[in-house]
Amino acid sequence: MTDNKDNESYAALGPDTILDAVESLGYHCNGQFLALNSYENRVYQVGIEDQEPLIAKFYRPARWSNEAIIEEHEFTLALSDLEIPVIAPIADKEGITLHCHNGFRFTLSLRRGGRSPELDDPEHLEQMGRFMARIHNMGAAHPFKHRPTLNIENFGVDSYQYLLGKGFVPEGLTDAYRSLAEDLITRVRTCYAAAGDVEIIRLHGDMHPGNVLWRDNGPHIVDFDDARMGPAIQDIWMFLSGDRPYMTARLADFLNGYIEFREFDPKELHLLEALRTLRMMHYAAWIARRWNDPAFPQAFPWFNTGRYWDDHILALREQAALMDEPPLVWD
């Protein structure tokens, strides 16, 4: 959780500090920089004299340990060595990827542009499936030591209890939200029980389409900041939305590519709507935990309003019904 000191520190991260940090690594900045769309960390495109711009990411204080950040870097560098199109950090001459300047931890990476993948295009999904399978093959090689495992407690139970305990749920809705959250957790546990003993591997962890930059020659996969341990389906289900027939067709497209490089355990499909539910609960709590950061009320002005909580509860009730349905079928 981020405290007020962390927020004050981030507020002090101005242009001079950003440019000085980059130049401390031997680069010559041309004075140009652009804040990119990131809330958890602060990310900037920084102009470099006689070179392409670089991306500088300044990590949120106290979120990850140095060891956890370096573990993410090592994962993406290993993937890059296999020519999997991930955006890995730039290592200096000593092989160091995590740097510190004036108390701010940061890393640099190359700039890569692109557009969103076309989720209606079977070729896009098959290609994503191939790359995701290769990422998971590396992810299964050994576990993270310093990063958490996605589970019901840290994504679900901790989330709804935080929201209730900190008073974010409007008073007139607290009983309804508490009852619904407890029921959802029961249903999520039922889904996990139906899936049984599934393999837990290193994951991207936040594999939504916004973290894919599509170019003419294929995707670049970005932002491993939420990398953690979990089931493979966590890196797949965010490409699936819509009604059941549509999701079934898209799942087949994705897995047609995936199984070229890695087996997929269909038992994990029992977890699809459970994981979607946990993400919805965790997302609300994530915003609440960051609410003292001035950037969050500005970016999410609709949060912490009665309308938001009415809609959030309705969406969670829909998830309760979806978890009662049979899992998607994949042959």
N, C-alpha and C positions, 0 to 999 in steps of 0.2 A: 504494500500500500504506500502511496506517495503522501508525504506530509507537507506542511506549509513551507518548511525550509527547502525541500526539493523544488517546490513551485517557485519560490523566490530565486533559487539558483537558476532555474530555467529562464526566468524572466530577465536575468542578467546576461543571458547568452545573446549578445548583440553582434552586429557585423564585424566589428574590430576583433572580437574574440574568435569568431568563426574563421576569419581570414588568417589571423595569427596562428591558429591551431594548424591549419593546412600548411602554411609556410614553415612551421616548425619542423616539418618532415622534408624540407628541401625543395618544395614547389614554389613557383613564383606566380602569385595570383594577379589577375588583371583588374581586380576590384569589383568584378561582376559576380553577383550571386542571386539565387532565386530560391525562396522557400517552397518546398514541395509538400504535397498533400500527405501529412503524417501527423498523428495525434499522440501515439504512445511515445515516440521519440521525436527528435527534431532533425529533419533531413533537408539538406540544401544542395543545389547545383552550384558549384563554384567554378568560375572561369579561371583557366590556367594559361599563362602566356605561351604562345606558340604550340599549344596542345589542345586536345579536346577537353571540355569541362569534366570535372570529377564530381562524384556524389559523396558528400560528407554526412555521415550519420552520427549524431550526438545522442548517446544513450540516456534514457531517463534514469536519474539517480535512484539507487536502492532497489531497482526492479530485479536485475540479474546480478549475480556475483561475477567477478572477472572470469572465474573458471567456467561458468555457464556460457558466457559470451564467447570465450575462446573455443569451447566445445562446439558451439554453432559454427564458428568460423572453420574449424577443422572439418566439420561435416560438409560444408559447402565447397571447400577447397578439394576434398576428396572426390566429390561429385564432378567438379570441374575438370579434375585430372582424367576422369573417364569420358570427357567430352559431352557430359550432360549439360544442357544450356541453363545453368543457374548463374546468378550474379554473386560471385565470390568476392571477399575483401582483397584489397591489394596488400601484399606482404612487402615489408621493407627489406633492405639488404641482409638483415639479421633474421628474417622470417617472421617478424612481429606484425600482427594485424590489428591489435587493440592498443590504442595510444591514449595518452592523457595530456591535457593542456589546461592549466589554470583550474584543475579539479574536475574538468569535463572529460569523460571517456568518449572516444570517438573512433571511427574507422572510415577508410576511404574505399571507394569502388569505382569501376568504370561506369560511364553513362550508357544506358541502353534504352532506346525508345521502342515504341510499338503500339499496337491497338489491342482491343479486347478480343479474345477468341470468339468465334462464331459457334455457339453451342448447338445450333441447328445443323451444323456441318459435320457429317460423320467422319470426314477425314481429319478435322481438327480434334475431335474427341478421340479418335483412334491414336493420333499422334501423341496427344496428352497421356493417353493410357500407356503407351510404350515408355515414355519418359518417366511417368510415375512408377511404373514397375521397376525400372532401373534404379530410381531413387530408393525404392523400398528394398531392393536387393542389397544396396549398400546399408540401408537403415537396419536391416536384419543381421548385419555382420557382428555387431556388438551393441550393448545398450549405452545410453547416456548415463553418466555418473552424477552430473550436477544439475540436470534438468528434470522437471517433474513428469509424472505420468498423468495423462488425462483420465480422470475417473469421476464417478458420480458425486463423490464428496466434494472435491475441489471445484468442479464446474457447476454442480447443482445445489447441494445442501448448503455449502458455504455461501453461495450467491444469494439464495433467497433469504437466508438468515441474516446476512449483512444488510440487505435492503430493508428488511423489517426492523432490525435492531437499530439502524441509523435513521429511521423515520422517513425514508424516501417514499414509501407507499402511502398515499393519502389516507387519512384516518378512516373515512367511510368505506375504504376498500381493503383494509388490513385483514379482516376476518376472511373475506372471500379469497384474497391472494394467498394467505397462509394455508387455507384448506386446499386450494387448487395446487399450490406448490408441493404440499405433502402428498397429494394424490399423484401428481406427475412423477415424483421421485419413486413412488411405489411402482408405477407403470414402467418407468425406465429400468428399475431393477428386474422386472419381469422380462423385459426385452433382453437384458444382459443374460439372464438365466436361460432364455431360449437359445441364445447364441452359444452358450457354453464356453469352453476353454478356447479362446482365440489367441493367436500370436500377437504379442505386444512388441512393437519395433520402433525405431527412431522415425519420426515423421516430419514433414514440413509443418503440419499442425494447424495452418490457417490457409488452406489451399482453396481460396475462392477465386473466381475468374479475374477479379481485380488484381491479383498477384501474378497474372500471366500477361506478358507483353508479346503480342503476336507480330512477327515480321514475315516478309515474303518467304524466308527459308525456314519458318517455324517459330516456336515459342522461346521466350526467355522467362524463366521462373524466378521470381524475386521474393525478398522479404521472408527470410527464415527466422525472424525474431521470435516467433511463437513455437519454434521447434521443440518437440517434446516426445515422450513415449506414448504409444497408443495403438489401436487397431488400424489396419490399412484402410478400412472404409472411411476413416476420418479424412483422408486426403482425396476421397472420391465423391462423397455425397454432396458436397457443395456445388458440383457441376450438375446436379439433378434437382429440378424443380418443376412445378406444373402438375397436371393431373397424372393419374397412374399410368395410362397407356403411353403418354409422352415420356415420363421418367423411365419406363421399362425400355423403350426404344433407345433413349440416350444412354442408359446403363449398358445395353448390349454393344453400342458403338464404342464406348470407353473400354469395356472389358475385352472387346475384340483385339484392341491394341495391347492391353495390359498382359493378357495371357501369352503373348508372343515371347515375353521375357520372364514372367513370374506367374505362378499359380495363384488363383484367387479362391479363398474359402467362402462358399456361398452362405455359410452360417452367419457371416458378418452382416448380411443384409438385414438380419433381425435388429441390428443396432442403428440402422440408417435414421429412422425418425426419432429414436432415443437420443442420438448425438445431435440432431437438429434441435431438439428440445433443450438439451443441456447448453448448446451454444446460445440460444435465445435468452436463457436465464443468466448465463455468464456475461453476455453482452450488456444487459441492463445493469448488472452489478459492476462491470468494468467502468461504465460511464459514471456510476455513483461513486466509485472509489477515486475517480479522478476529478470529481466535481469542484474541488478546491483549486484546481489548475485553471487559471482564467481562460485558457484556450478552449476548455470543454463547454462551459455555458455558452460561449460564442459560437462554437461549432454545432452544438446540439441544443438549440433554444427550446425545442419541443419537449425535451426530457424534463421530468419532475413537474409535469402538468397533469391535471386530471384527465385530459383527453388522451395523453400518452398512456396512462395506466389503464384506462378503459380499453384501448386498442390492444395493449400488451396482454391483458388478461384474456381478451377474446381470442387472440392468436394462440395463446397457450392452451386454451380450451379446445381449439381445433387440433392442436398437437396431441392432446389426450385421446381424441377420437382416432387420429391417424395411428397412434401406437397400438390401438386395439385391432387394427386391420392386419391381415397376413402380410409378410414381407414381400417386396418385389421378387419376381421370378426371373431367374437367369439360367438359361440352358447351356 
